[in-house]
Amino acid sequence: MLLAAVGDVMLGRSVGERLQAEGPEVAFAAVAGILAGADIAVANLESAVGVTGTPAPKAYTFRAPPIAVEALALAGIDLVSLANNHSLDYGPESLAETRALLAEGGILSVGAGPNRTAAHAPAVVELDGLTIAFLAYVTVPVEGGGAGFDPRTWDATDETPGVAWLDVPAMVADIEAARDEADLVVVLLHFGIEWELEPSEAQRQQARAAIDAGATLVLGSHPHVLQPIEEYGAGLIAYSLGNFVFDGFWDPANDSVILLVELTAKGVAGYETVPVTIVEGIPTLAQPTGGGP
């Protein structure tokens, strides 16, 4: 079973304007064949989607137009993580709209919801005789600058909507429970420090804890730049897949990859990366190189 994974996808600002002006195909035109050619493709959706809500008091608030869901579907994206520091940029009502639009478009979402149980619930997919459970979590610092916004205030509770904040014991319990109903567990982590090319010690501990608990694959995002891919224990960790669709950045944040992972009932059978260059917020293919074991 072939899984394709990419990093941060932000379909607002200039990219959202292009979607509305040029059509939903424009954002992923150069890479849709690769993503759709995989059995399942996953990404971190780095924005709200829709028209509702008001901006949160933070430095950057992202909201993509509803056509963004069609863009994701046309690109072959099957599942997105909402466990990040932008999914509630326009408030709980907007989060509910985002989840509803994704569901209507046939795209699974994980890592956020109307309460803690929903935010921590796995998305379970059956493909090629394999049952795969996807979980997602976020832990990022308080914003720098004047706003000083603390994304941890979005942590879902029993009574309030929000994201699945990364608490290692809770994540371990979720992974162990998911293993009871799935052959493989894939964990998406929005963590680390922006612009750092190497994972922090905290990232290493958190990602390795997921593998130690029984996850097969950890897919990281948030730093906006690529970080190493590590074979650890019986699993594979991509500490940061960088940006994928995102305007307003400069090198090295415009260098990215599509990670292709071959999964079997025993775990990761192999992987490779397809180099991507982001031009005006939109991914284009670079010269491919092989990788993996």
N, C-alpha and C positions, 0 to 999 in steps of 0.2 A: 504494500500500500504506500503510495507516494503522497507525502505531505509537503506543501509549499508554505513557507512562512516569510512575512515581511514585517518591517518595523512600523514606525508612526505614520499613520494616514490621516492627514488633515485636509478636508475637502471644503473648507471655507475660504474667506478672503479672495484672492485673485483666482484661485483654482475654482471656487464656487461660482464666480462670475463667468469663467470660461465654460463650466458645465452648462450654465443657463444659456449662454450665447451660442456655443458650438455643439452642444449635445453631450449626453452622459458618457459617450465612448472616449472623449478626449483625454481624461485623466490617466487611463491605463492602456491606451492604444498600443504602445510599444511592448507591453509586457503581458497583455491579457492572454496571449496564446500559451505562455508558460504557466501562468496561474491556473487557467482553466484546464490545462492538460494534466494537472495534479488531481488526485482523488479527493483531496480536501485542501483548501487554502485558507490561511488565517492571518489576521493583522491586528494591530492595535489601532482602534478608531479614536483619534486624538481630537475629538470635538463632539459637541452636541449636533443633532440633526433636526431640522424643522423650522418652525416659525414662532414658537411660544417662548415665554420666559423673559426675564430681564438679566442683564449682565451681573455676575458676582463681583464683589469688590476686590479684584485681583489685577495683576499687571497685564495678563493676556487672557482674553476670552474668545473662544472659537465656536462658531455655529455654522454648519453647512446647510445649504438649501435641501429640501426634500429630495430633489433629483439625485443627490449624492448616493442614496440607497440604490437607485437604478445603476449608477456608475459602478458601485461595488459588485452588484449582481452580474452585470455584463462582463466584469473583469474576472469572474469566477471565484470571488471571495465568498466563502461559505460561513465563516465564523469570525466575529470580532470581539476583542476584549474592550470592556468599558471601565475596567479597573485602572483608572489613570487620573491625573490632576486636571482634566478638562471636560470630562463627561457631564459634570454638573455646572459648567460655566454659566448656564442660563437657568439654573435652579431645578428643583425636583419635578416640576411640571414638564420642563423640557426633557429631563431624563426619561420620564414616562413616555413622552412623545417619541423620543429617539428609539426606545425599545420597541414601541408599537410599530413605527415605520420599518424598522429592521425586520421584525417578525412578518409584517405584511409583504416585505420583499423577499422572504424566504431565507433571511440571513440570521443565523444564531448569534446570540450575544451572551456574554458571561462576565461576572465580576462586578455587577451592579444590579440594583433592583429595589423594589418597594420596601424591603426590610432586610434584616441581616440574613435570614434563612435563604431568601432569594439571591442575595448578592454572593453568598458562599456556595450556592448550589452548582453542581457541575452541569455542563452541557454534554450530553452523551450521544455519540454518533456511532452507527454500525456501518462498517465498510469492509468489503472483501473478507467477510467472516471475522473481522476484528471489531470489538467494542472498545471505543476510545472515549475516555472522560476528560473534558477540558475544564480547568479551573484557572482563575485569574485573581491577582492581588496587586495592590499598589502601596508603596511607601516612598515618599519623596520629602525633601526638606521644606521648611517654611520658605516662602518666596523671599528673595532678597529685594532690595530697593524699598521705596516708600510704602508700598501696599502691605508687605509683610503678611500676606495671606497664608493661613495654615490649612493645607488640603486635608489634614486629618479630621477637621470638623465635618467632612463629608462621610466619615465612617458610618456605615449603615447600622442601625440598632434594631431591636425587636419591634419598635414602633415607628421608626422614621426611615425614609429611603436614603440610599447612598451607595457607596462603593465597598468592596471587600478590602479593608485595610490589612496590610501584611503583618500578622502576628505569627511568629514561627510555630508555636505550639498549636494554634488554631489551624494553620495551614497543614501541619503534619496530620492532625486529626481528620481534616477534610480529605487529604490524599489517601489515608488508610481506609476511610469509608468508601471512597470512590473505587479503590482497588477491589472492593467486595462485589462491585457490579460491572467492572470493566476489565478488559485484558491489559490495557495500557492507560496511563495517566499522563496528560500533557499539561504543564503549568506555564501560564503567561505571567511574567513579573514586570511591573513598571517600577523600576528602581534605579539606584545609582546616582551619579553626579553628572550634570550636563557638561558636555565638551571633554570629559575625561576619556582618554583612549584606552585605559586599563580599568578593569573592575576594581571597586573598592573592596576592602576586607569584608565589610558588611555584605556586599553583594555575593562574594564567594561563599560566605557562611550560609546565607539565606538560600541561594540556589542549590548548594550541596545538601542542605537539609531537606530540600524537596526530593532530590534523587535518593538520599538515604531513606526517606519515608516510603519510597516505592514509585516515584515518578520516573518515567522513561526519558522525557524531554522537557527542558526548561527553555523558554523563549523570552528574552529580555528586551525591554525598550525603556525610553526616557532620556538617555544621555544625548540623543540626536546625532551621535557618531557611532561608527562601528567599534565594537570591542571583540576580544578573542572568542573563539569557539573552543570549548574544552570537553574532552572525553573524561568523564569522572564516574568511577564505580561502574555500574551497569547502565549508565545513562549518558546523555549529551546535553551540554549547557551552551547556549548562545547568549552571552552576557548582555549584548546590545546589538540589535539589528539596525540601529540607526534610524534615519528618516527614510520614507519611501515616497509619499506624496506630501510635500510640505514646501510652501513658498517662503521667501524672506530669509533664507540661510545662505551661508558662504562655506567654502571648503574648510575643513574636510567633511562638513555635514551634508554635502551634496554627493558624496560617495556612498553607495549602498550596495546591498546584495538581495537576491532572492535565495533563501536557504531551502534546498530540496532534501528531504529526509526520507529514506526508505525504511518503513516500519514493518515488522513482522510480530508474531505472537511472542517472540523472544526479546523484542526490543528494537534498537536501531541497527539495521543491517548495513547502512552506509549513508553518506551524505555528500553533497557538493554545493558550492555557491555559484550563483550566476551574477557577475558584477553589473551594477546599475549606476548610471550617472543621472542626477536630478537636474533638470534644466527648467528654469522658471517654475519650479514647484512640481514638475511632472517627470516621472521616471522614464529614462531611455536606456537601451541596452548598451553596455560597454563590451569589450572583448571578453568572452567567457573563458574561465579557467576551471580546471577540476580541483577537487579537494576531498578530504575525508579519508577514511581508512582504506 
